[in-house]
Amino acid sequence: MSSAGVQYPVAMTDPAAPSTGSPGTPAASDGSHAGDVTIRVRYQECDPMNFAHHSTYPVWFEMGRTELLRESGLNYRDFEAAGVFLAVTALQIKYRAPARYDDVLTLRTTLSRMTRVKIEHDYELSRGGVVLATGSSTLACLGTDGRPRLLPDELAADSE
């Protein structure tokens, strides 16, 4: 499959798992798989000026990736138990406006591209419709030996 219209496959073992386009896992405007997470900025995530510290954004992005996978009926825990690890090999963030303590934010995570060995996501963090940050990440699939390996069939089913 080409990079357009990429989505995580819905786990075959969970008949209740939502499919792309359902309220839990909406399709983005280009047909790719996307999901939203609501985040409240906690005090511990802020600097002395009550702005969310820049180091918190990658943590929020990971939350978005994890929930997007979970909404597809899959989860990282099962992959790790099977000796499959997804390591961040690239991360980009563009900060546009600050998030502040106690703000309620929406993080939209989009699965933008998947090959047999890597997964790419895009992110948009907003508050009340105002975009605060955008970003992207690339994950590589590794085995227990730390060497690259093919994505498991459950993830790669829709990447061809």
Protein Blocks (a to p, Z undefined) as FASTA:
>chain_A
ZZehpacdddfklmkbccehiaklccdfkopacddddddddfklpcfkopacfklmmmmm
mmmmmmmmmmnopafklmmmnopacddfbdcdddfbdcdehiacddddddfbdcfkbccd
dddddeehiafbdcddddddddfkopacdddfklmmmmZZ
